[in-house]
Amino acid sequence: MMDNGNFNERKNLGEGSEQSTPITARDAWHKKLYGRCDAEAAEASGTLGGSQTVYYGKTPRKWSGGKKALLLFGCILAGVLLLGCITAAFRGVNPDHERGDISGASGVRGSHIGVLYIEGTISEDSGTYSHQYALDAVDGMMNNKSNKALMLFVNTPGGGVYESDELYLKIKEYQEYTERPVYAYFASQATSGGYYVSSSADKIIANRNCWTGSIGVTIGTLYDISGLLQKYGIKTETITSGANKAMGDITVPMSDQQRNIFQSLVDESYDQFVSVVAQGRNLDTDYVKTIADGRIYTAKQAESNKLIDDIVGTYDEAVEEMIYDCGLVGCDIYEFRYQPQQSLFSGFVESVDKFTEALSGNSDINAITDFLNDSNQLPLQYMCEEIK
């Protein structure tokens, strides 16, 4: 009779409630290290066949919500900084531009009138005005055969002597090179440097509520706090190579010689201003000096003093007047208006600066420091101080 003992034993291994679990290489290794394998640990915890994960040694680190947010912010910040560096490097590869590339004026197709907006303080970059952009726009239109005329949209209190004169000369170059008409429209304000850059226009049209004029030069306000320092026993000493090297120093009274030096700088720029107005408006120099005492004129007053040619109610009326005066019916109108290109990186830096300024802005020491720094800057300006 056949011995079925081995068969029954094998059968019991398959059906018994105490079935042995095969030992894998991983279990053997873990048993050697920790004294038991995964299956034994699971069986001991009563989770054999369940979804519980058995760990040996230290439990894996779990990130809290705050740490996750901090890690995410760090990654974003690193990405922004990297993007800023790449952008700066890319711009640095080719800093030179062809004329009209910055503003896009050289690429306009079809007969058109170009309108250049001159808004805000005329300086290198005041936020609303970019000197490089303005010069580039005029250059681009000058070299674009599709451009048929230039209109200046002026809404500014003025600005630096240097920037105002450079833009004025660029507009003159446009006129002489192209022989195309140039009109100027004065919006709510076209004073001092704003009038300077427009004085060569073939026709100046002002809004009926415009303030203009303010023909003159300022070097700013010079302070003398030497008496205040003396009151509190504060002494200062500046070492220079000449008696007038530090003229304008607010800690020392100004001498008569220094006052005359400053006045000579202002007078020379003033004479240049008068000459530009006289030439542009075809007026006698002596007459211009009688109306160029720095005062502001309304549109009607400016018209009666021969500083403007016409008064309108809206900008559109000024454009229509130019179109019909110059026979430009059918031309498109292209407006060139500077818009700061703010990247994500620059926006982040600006936000940080504003936050820092807000935290420290209430300090009296900061206020005094800012005052002293501003007092050391004495630029010559064609600027209307009253309404800048």
Buried (B, 14 or more C-beta within 10 A) or exposed (E): EEEEEEEEEEEEEEEEEEEEEEEEEEBEEBBEEBEBBBBBBBBEEEEBEEEEEBEEEEEEEEEEEEEEEEEEEEEEEEEBEEEBEEBEEEEEEEEEEEBBBBBEBBEBEEBBBBBBBBBBBBBEBBEBBBBEBBBBBBBBBBBBEBBBBBBBBBBBBBBBBBBBBBBBBBBBEBBEEBEBBBBBBBBEBBBBBBBBBBBBBBBBBBBEEBBBBBBBBBBBEBBEBBEEBEEEEEEEEEEEEEEEEBBBBBBBEBEEEBEEBBEEBBEEBBEBBBEBBBBBBEBEEEBBBEBBEBEBBBBEBBBEBBBBBBBBEEBEBBBEBBBEBBEBEEBBBBEBBBEEEEEEBEEBBEEEEEEEEEEEEEEEEEEEEEEEEEBEEBEBBBBBBEEB
